Amino acid sequence: MPSIHAIKAFTDNYIWCIADHGSKRALAVDPGQAEPLLAWLEAQELVLDTVLITHHHPDHTGGVGKLRQALPDLKVYGPAQSPFRDVDQPCAERDEVRWGAFRFEVLAVPGHTLDHIAYYCEETPEGEPLVFCGDTLFVCGCGRLFEGSPATMRQSLAKLAALPDTTRVYCTHEYTLANLAFARHILPQDTALAAFASHAEQRRADGLATVPTDIATERRLNPFLRWADPQVIAAAQNHPEPDDALKAGEADAVFAAIRLAKDRF
């Protein structure tokens, strides 16, 4: 049965790799560096034949050129409208990517960047759905808004939050402890966040990743998905200059205020 592995890159990136030892094939997601991925593939005696790119930032695409040199038959899927040009399989909303037993639906999730997409698989060999979401959704956090507006990003997060509860969320950074520090700062009375923070801290102390997460956990804990939660609305309204939309608790205004607070944290 295929298995999913986290390959560390840079200081806090994960390159996700699906390994099928039966066929000796592998698929990688967002290879910002080629070297750790190639070393892992060699150790596992696997051949990489497919890459999925979520967005154009170099820490997600930087390894593609070297991978192409080593693997001339490599297929690279990525956003169709993107500054990153080294894609031979362009993807847009509702396109389908098939790899072995996996059938991925492409979701447009702009906000962090305008070209950002995610890859959602409803039925996996293990039974649970999964999504490779790049830098859109993190454990108890979300990506910075480098290109999109708060409204655009919130709509993208709402799209991910609407996936089934059991969907495994494979984000590409180990930002969990920093995200939890902010979440607990604005929601100091949230006992569920406190308990989860203790769990995450223990995992990191043990040298373990805090990802993947799942959609149910993120809907319950992540302040960037809780724009309708009275606690989060109250935290957002602590903004020094709340406008009428924020005073009314409008979702886009609440999200924007929380995202700005995180940027300044």
FENZICOR-V168639 format. One record per pair of residues at least 6 apart in sequence whose C-alpha atoms are under 6 Angstrom apart, sorted by the first residue. I is the first residue (numbers start at 1). J is the second residue. Records with the same first field share a line. If there is no record, write none. Layout:
I = J ; J
This chain:
2 = 19 ; 20
3 = 18 ; 19
4 = 17 ; 18
5 = 16 ; 17
6 = 14 ; 15 ; 16
7 = 14 ; 15
8 = 14
12 = 173 ; 174
13 = 172 ; 173
14 = 172 ; 173
15 = 29 ; 30 ; 31
16 = 28 ; 29
17 = 27 ; 28
18 = 26 ; 27
19 = 26
24 = 46
25 = 46 ; 47 ; 48
26 = 47 ; 48
27 = 48 ; 50 ; 51
28 = 51
29 = 51 ; 52
30 = 53 ; 60 ; 61
31 = 60 ; 61 ; 63
32 = 59 ; 60 ; 61 ; 62 ; 63
33 = 62 ; 63
34 = 63
49 = 74
50 = 74 ; 75 ; 76
51 = 76
52 = 77 ; 78
53 = 77 ; 78
54 = 116 ; 117 ; 118 ; 134
55 = 115 ; 116
56 = 84
76 = 87 ; 88 ; 89
77 = 87 ; 89 ; 90
78 = 87 ; 90 ; 91
79 = 90 ; 91 ; 115
80 = 90 ; 91
82 = 115
93 = 106 ; 107 ; 108
94 = 105 ; 106
95 = 105 ; 106
96 = 104 ; 105
97 = 103 ; 104
103 = 121
104 = 119 ; 120 ; 121
105 = 119 ; 120
106 = 118 ; 119
107 = 117 ; 118
108 = 117
109 = 116 ; 117 ; 156
110 = 116
111 = 145 ; 148 ; 152 ; 153
112 = 143 ; 144 ; 145 ; 146
113 = 146 ; 147
114 = 147 ; 148
118 = 132 ; 133
119 = 131 ; 132
120 = 130 ; 131
121 = 129 ; 130
122 = 129
123 = 129
129 = 167
130 = 167 ; 168 ; 169
131 = 169
132 = 170
133 = 171
134 = 171 ; 172
135 = 143
136 = 142 ; 143
138 = 171
139 = 176
140 = 179 ; 222
141 = 179
150 = 256
151 = 252
165 = 215 ; 216
166 = 214
167 = 214 ; 215
168 = 213 ; 214
169 = 212 ; 213 ; 214
170 = 212
186 = 235
219 = 225
227 = 251 ; 254 ; 255
236 = 254 ; 257 ; 258
245 = 253
246 = 253 ; 254
